[in-house]
Amino acid sequence: MLTFDHYFMPRTLEAAFDALEQVPGARLVAGATDLLPWAREGRAGDVHLPAMVDVSRIPELCDISVTEQRVLLGAATPIAAYERDARLRRLAPVLGPCAAWFADDQIREQATIGGNIVNASPAGDSQPALLVLNARVHLARREGGKIQRREMPLSEFILGPGKTALKDREILTALTIDPIEGWGSAFEKVGHRRSLAISTVCMATAVKLDWARRNVEACRVAIGAVGPVPERLSAIEAMLVGQVPTPRLVREAAQTAADQVRSRSRQEYRREVLVNFVERALVSALSRAGLEVARLPKEMAHA
């Protein structure tokens, strides 16, 4: 059971910092879809907090804005926006399939973009999709009575399972991502069941074609749930950029992903799944970019 002495619902960042300073040990919350199950009997047991500071009503944290160079996502925006917002469907198409695999409809309406990041679960579904969008996290902290802001790549923010670069009394306010309109993209996930499944392997990829040369102009591949942190597969990206994407090249690139599996459980299974996922995702992304590439038959994998 979760209990608390005070519940604050600030409408500004200043008010949020006031609450954090007023009650030492106060816990930030937005959707609470991770906090409440954690505080349930059988996981964390009875949990008592001196205060909860709900930042879900701060306008700055709920905004989505678009420029030619970037898309800004307020940290308190619900995961459901990945599917629902027409701008995101056009400019960041990899996010929609990611959201479709994220828990169920009710949780997607409550869980927030920022919450899924600061939780830093190795199986966080949104993280590979955000990595292929070159996501950066925006952070705010009040020092000396003034709000100080900083930003960093998402790849540097998540340090390990449940660990981030977030400082004490610092708030994740937003993420910015690259628009990839015109790219092909794909998202893959496997879990123990279709609904409410925790990822065993998840990955995302995005591909941009150079039609003048009929080769791959840019390629981004990211994985999650197979190691302590989500990560980009730079070796695969380097193999494909500047090359004509033949079935054999795609298969060879996918096979290099097996070495990325560092989780403690079901390693052989995860390796096999990951290689197949990378190949299938690359073929799907290339198709969505406008180029059909057949998957190489399994019996030809080592021919």
C-alpha positions as a Python dict, from the first residue, in 0.01 Angstrom:
ca = {
    (1, 'M'): (0, 0, 0),
    (2, 'L'): (117, 351, -80),
    (3, 'T'): (51, 628, 173),
    (4, 'F'): (170, 988, 196),
    (5, 'D'): (132, 1290, 422),
    (6, 'H'): (99, 1561, 155),
    (7, 'Y'): (-7, 1570, -209),
    (8, 'F'): (92, 1874, -414),
    (9, 'M'): (-36, 1954, -763),
    (10, 'P'): (166, 2257, -878),
    (11, 'R'): (75, 2450, -1192),
    (12, 'T'): (424, 2597, -1252),
    (13, 'L'): (782, 2476, -1228),
    (14, 'E'): (847, 2732, -955),
    (15, 'A'): (563, 2587, -747),
    (16, 'A'): (697, 2237, -804),
    (17, 'F'): (1038, 2336, -672),
    (18, 'D'): (868, 2509, -377),
    (19, 'A'): (702, 2178, -287),
    (20, 'L'): (1023, 1978, -325),
    (21, 'E'): (1206, 2218, -95),
    (22, 'Q'): (920, 2238, 154),
    (23, 'V'): (908, 1864, 222),
    (24, 'P'): (1242, 1676, 220),
    (25, 'G'): (1203, 1335, 59),
    (26, 'A'): (905, 1437, -155),
    (27, 'R'): (855, 1215, -459),
    (28, 'L'): (783, 1349, -808),
    (29, 'V'): (496, 1179, -988),
    (30, 'A'): (301, 1223, -1311),
    (31, 'G'): (116, 915, -1434),
    (32, 'A'): (220, 695, -1137),
    (33, 'T'): (183, 379, -1347),
    (34, 'D'): (521, 253, -1221),
    (35, 'L'): (501, 391, -868),
    (36, 'L'): (170, 237, -767),
    (37, 'P'): (252, -124, -870),
    (38, 'W'): (595, -90, -706),
    (39, 'A'): (432, 12, -378),
    (40, 'R'): (193, -281, -389),
    (41, 'E'): (223, -557, -131),
    (42, 'G'): (456, -827, -261),
    (43, 'R'): (694, -593, -442),
    (44, 'A'): (802, -305, -220),
    (45, 'G'): (555, -379, 59),
    (46, 'D'): (397, -87, 239),
    (47, 'V'): (551, 241, 123),
    (48, 'H'): (503, 573, 301),
    (49, 'L'): (620, 898, 143),
    (50, 'P'): (635, 1235, 317),
    (51, 'A'): (485, 1398, 6),
    (52, 'M'): (405, 1346, -358),
    (53, 'V'): (448, 1627, -611),
    (54, 'D'): (225, 1571, -914),
    (55, 'V'): (372, 1761, -1212),
    (56, 'S'): (110, 1648, -1464),
    (57, 'R'): (-70, 1987, -1460),
    (58, 'I'): (229, 2205, -1546),
    (59, 'P'): (163, 2339, -1900),
    (60, 'E'): (532, 2344, -1994),
    (61, 'L'): (552, 1970, -1927),
    (62, 'C'): (243, 1889, -2134),
    (63, 'D'): (331, 2069, -2458),
    (64, 'I'): (414, 1927, -2800),
    (65, 'S'): (574, 2176, -3040),
    (66, 'V'): (728, 2135, -3385),
    (67, 'T'): (990, 2325, -3584),
    (68, 'E'): (1180, 2229, -3900),
    (69, 'Q'): (1476, 2113, -3692),
    (70, 'R'): (1316, 1942, -3395),
    (71, 'V'): (1007, 1811, -3220),
    (72, 'L'): (966, 1893, -2850),
    (73, 'L'): (771, 1655, -2627),
    (74, 'G'): (671, 1772, -2280),
    (75, 'A'): (770, 1512, -2021),
    (76, 'A'): (416, 1483, -1881),
    (77, 'T'): (266, 1407, -2224),
    (78, 'P'): (92, 1068, -2215),
    (79, 'I'): (234, 779, -2418),
    (80, 'A'): (-99, 771, -2605),
    (81, 'A'): (8, 1090, -2786),
    (82, 'Y'): (256, 884, -2989),
    (83, 'E'): (-43, 732, -3170),
    (84, 'R'): (-297, 1011, -3137),
    (85, 'D'): (-103, 1322, -3243),
    (86, 'A'): (-107, 1363, -3622),
    (87, 'R'): (220, 1557, -3617),
    (88, 'L'): (401, 1271, -3443),
    (89, 'R'): (254, 1013, -3678),
    (90, 'R'): (400, 1212, -3969),
    (91, 'L'): (731, 1333, -3825),
    (92, 'A'): (818, 1044, -3594),
    (93, 'P'): (633, 740, -3734),
    (94, 'V'): (838, 489, -3530),
    (95, 'L'): (666, 610, -3210),
    (96, 'G'): (316, 494, -3307),
    (97, 'P'): (398, 120, -3327),
    (98, 'C'): (598, 158, -3007),
    (99, 'A'): (290, 295, -2828),
    (100, 'A'): (71, 19, -2969),
    (101, 'W'): (288, -234, -2784),
    (102, 'F'): (297, -27, -2465),
    (103, 'A'): (76, -192, -2200),
    (104, 'D'): (-296, -128, -2272),
    (105, 'D'): (-519, 165, -2369),
    (106, 'Q'): (-583, 282, -2013),
    (107, 'I'): (-218, 278, -1912),
    (108, 'R'): (-111, 456, -2232),
    (109, 'E'): (-350, 739, -2142),
    (110, 'Q'): (-196, 769, -1795),
    (111, 'A'): (171, 679, -1834),
    (112, 'T'): (394, 968, -1940),
    (113, 'I'): (682, 1007, -2181),
    (114, 'G'): (913, 1138, -1911),
    (115, 'G'): (809, 881, -1654),
    (116, 'N'): (903, 595, -1885),
    (117, 'I'): (1249, 749, -1919),
    (118, 'V'): (1331, 835, -1556),
    (119, 'N'): (1218, 489, -1448),
    (120, 'A'): (1514, 360, -1654),
    (121, 'S'): (1383, 8, -1688),
    (122, 'P'): (1607, -208, -1913),
    (123, 'A'): (1281, -322, -2076),
    (124, 'G'): (1143, 29, -2136),
    (125, 'D'): (959, 7, -2468),
    (126, 'S'): (992, 371, -2570),
    (127, 'Q'): (1368, 397, -2528),
    (128, 'P'): (1489, 229, -2852),
    (129, 'A'): (1238, 430, -3056),
    (130, 'L'): (1356, 753, -2896),
    (131, 'L'): (1721, 662, -2950),
    (132, 'V'): (1671, 627, -3327),
    (133, 'L'): (1519, 976, -3315),
    (134, 'N'): (1836, 1113, -3151),
    (135, 'A'): (1638, 1210, -2842),
    (136, 'R'): (1776, 1461, -2595),
    (137, 'V'): (1645, 1509, -2243),
    (138, 'H'): (1584, 1856, -2099),
    (139, 'L'): (1629, 1901, -1725),
    (140, 'A'): (1554, 2181, -1478),
    (141, 'R'): (1682, 2243, -1126),
    (142, 'R'): (1649, 2544, -896),
    (143, 'E'): (1968, 2676, -744),
    (144, 'G'): (2009, 3005, -562),
    (145, 'G'): (1647, 3090, -630),
    (146, 'K'): (1689, 3061, -1009),
    (147, 'I'): (1588, 2776, -1239),
    (148, 'Q'): (1894, 2626, -1408),
    (149, 'R'): (1845, 2420, -1724),
    (150, 'R'): (2061, 2165, -1902),
    (151, 'E'): (2019, 1900, -2169),
    (152, 'M'): (2197, 1583, -2277),
    (153, 'P'): (2151, 1292, -2516),
    (154, 'L'): (1914, 1023, -2394),
    (155, 'S'): (2198, 774, -2450),
    (156, 'E'): (2397, 949, -2175),
    (157, 'F'): (2104, 1003, -1939),
    (158, 'I'): (2022, 636, -1872),
    (159, 'L'): (2314, 490, -1675),
    (160, 'G'): (2183, 146, -1582),
    (161, 'P'): (1875, -37, -1451),
    (162, 'G'): (1684, 222, -1249),
    (163, 'K'): (1976, 468, -1269),
    (164, 'T'): (1987, 801, -1452),
    (165, 'A'): (2191, 1121, -1455),
    (166, 'L'): (1903, 1304, -1282),
    (167, 'K'): (2028, 1514, -990),
    (168, 'D'): (1856, 1563, -656),
    (169, 'R'): (1543, 1783, -692),
    (170, 'E'): (1590, 1797, -1070),
    (171, 'I'): (1292, 1761, -1301),
    (172, 'L'): (1284, 1612, -1649),
    (173, 'T'): (1080, 1873, -1837),
    (174, 'A'): (1092, 1760, -2201),
    (175, 'L'): (1253, 1555, -2474),
    (176, 'T'): (1349, 1677, -2818),
    (177, 'I'): (1371, 1445, -3118),
    (178, 'D'): (1468, 1466, -3483),
    (179, 'P'): (1183, 1478, -3735),
    (180, 'I'): (1222, 1188, -3979),
    (181, 'E'): (944, 1254, -4228),
    (182, 'G'): (1006, 1052, -4544),
    (183, 'W'): (1219, 791, -4369),
    (184, 'G'): (1111, 430, -4337),
    (185, 'S'): (1088, 298, -3981),
    (186, 'A'): (991, -12, -3786),
    (187, 'F'): (946, -123, -3425),
    (188, 'E'): (966, -481, -3300),
    (189, 'K'): (898, -633, -2959),
    (190, 'V'): (854, -975, -2807),
    (191, 'G'): (728, -1047, -2456),
    (192, 'H'): (559, -1330, -2272),
    (193, 'R'): (216, -1217, -2392),
    (194, 'R'): (71, -957, -2629),
    (195, 'S'): (-108, -741, -2370),
    (196, 'L'): (81, -584, -2079),
    (197, 'A'): (396, -772, -2182),
    (198, 'I'): (734, -682, -2038),
    (199, 'S'): (986, -685, -2321),
    (200, 'T'): (1220, -979, -2369),
    (201, 'V'): (1363, -800, -2672),
    (202, 'C'): (1256, -472, -2831),
    (203, 'M'): (1411, -266, -3105),
    (204, 'A'): (1352, 20, -3346),
    (205, 'T'): (1507, 122, -3674),
    (206, 'A'): (1482, 411, -3919),
    (207, 'V'): (1625, 427, -4272),
    (208, 'K'): (1663, 710, -4524),
    (209, 'L'): (1733, 625, -4887),
    (210, 'D'): (1943, 812, -5142),
    (211, 'W'): (1735, 752, -5454),
    (212, 'A'): (1996, 903, -5687),
    (213, 'R'): (2242, 629, -5590),
    (214, 'R'): (1978, 378, -5472),
    (215, 'N'): (2168, 322, -5151),
    (216, 'V'): (2119, 386, -4780),
    (217, 'E'): (2184, 750, -4696),
    (218, 'A'): (2124, 714, -4321),
    (219, 'C'): (2041, 427, -4089),
    (220, 'R'): (1965, 413, -3717),
    (221, 'V'): (1911, 94, -3518),
    (222, 'A'): (1853, 71, -3142),
    (223, 'I'): (1775, -215, -2904),
    (224, 'G'): (1644, -258, -2552),
    (225, 'A'): (1581, -533, -2295),
    (226, 'V'): (1892, -732, -2390),
    (227, 'G'): (2138, -543, -2170),
    (228, 'P'): (2151, -298, -1879),
    (229, 'V'): (2079, 5, -2099),
    (230, 'P'): (1919, 61, -2440),
    (231, 'E'): (2173, 136, -2709),
    (232, 'R'): (2230, 217, -3073),
    (233, 'L'): (2387, -54, -3290),
    (234, 'S'): (2649, 161, -3459),
    (235, 'A'): (2823, -133, -3626),
    (236, 'I'): (2506, -227, -3814),
    (237, 'E'): (2446, 135, -3909),
    (238, 'A'): (2800, 164, -4048),
    (239, 'M'): (2761, -157, -4251),
    (240, 'L'): (2454, -24, -4431),
    (241, 'V'): (2519, 348, -4485),
    (242, 'G'): (2638, 413, -4840),
    (243, 'Q'): (2557, 60, -4951),
    (244, 'V'): (2292, -87, -5179),
    (245, 'P'): (2075, -289, -4935),
    (246, 'T'): (2074, -641, -5076),
    (247, 'P'): (1914, -933, -4889),
    (248, 'R'): (2256, -1078, -4805),
    (249, 'L'): (2390, -747, -4673),
    (250, 'V'): (2083, -703, -4452),
    (251, 'R'): (2124, -1058, -4317),
    (252, 'E'): (2496, -1009, -4248),
    (253, 'A'): (2426, -680, -4070),
    (254, 'A'): (2154, -839, -3859),
    (255, 'Q'): (2380, -1126, -3749),
    (256, 'T'): (2622, -885, -3584),
    (257, 'A'): (2348, -793, -3336),
    (258, 'A'): (2383, -1125, -3150),
    (259, 'D'): (2690, -1001, -2963),
    (260, 'Q'): (2487, -721, -2805),
    (261, 'V'): (2293, -955, -2576),
    (262, 'R'): (2431, -916, -2223),
    (263, 'S'): (2125, -988, -2011),
    (264, 'R'): (2162, -1258, -1746),
    (265, 'S'): (1870, -1473, -1854),
    (266, 'R'): (1767, -1656, -2174),
    (267, 'Q'): (2072, -1536, -2366),
    (268, 'E'): (2056, -1783, -2655),
    (269, 'Y'): (1686, -1716, -2703),
    (270, 'R'): (1743, -1341, -2698),
    (271, 'R'): (2026, -1369, -2952),
    (272, 'E'): (1814, -1562, -3197),
    (273, 'V'): (1518, -1330, -3152),
    (274, 'L'): (1730, -1018, -3183),
    (275, 'V'): (1898, -1126, -3509),
    (276, 'N'): (1560, -1211, -3663),
    (277, 'F'): (1409, -886, -3535),
    (278, 'V'): (1690, -673, -3674),
    (279, 'E'): (1660, -836, -4016),
    (280, 'R'): (1282, -810, -4022),
    (281, 'A'): (1284, -451, -3896),
    (282, 'L'): (1539, -342, -4155),
    (283, 'V'): (1340, -506, -4435),
    (284, 'S'): (1021, -338, -4307),
    (285, 'A'): (1187, 2, -4272),
    (286, 'L'): (1334, -20, -4622),
    (287, 'S'): (992, -115, -4759),
    (288, 'R'): (829, 182, -4588),
    (289, 'A'): (1101, 403, -4734),
    (290, 'G'): (1000, 272, -5077),
    (291, 'L'): (1250, -5, -5150),
    (292, 'E'): (1145, -372, -5139),
    (293, 'V'): (1419, -607, -5016),
    (294, 'A'): (1339, -975, -4974),
    (295, 'R'): (1450, -1161, -4662),
    (296, 'L'): (1715, -1421, -4730),
    (297, 'P'): (1588, -1779, -4674),
    (298, 'K'): (1722, -1931, -4351),
    (299, 'E'): (1897, -2212, -4531),
    (300, 'M'): (2107, -1952, -4715),
    (301, 'A'): (2215, -1770, -4399),
    (302, 'H'): (2564, -1924, -4398),
    (303, 'A'): (2593, -2012, -4766),
}
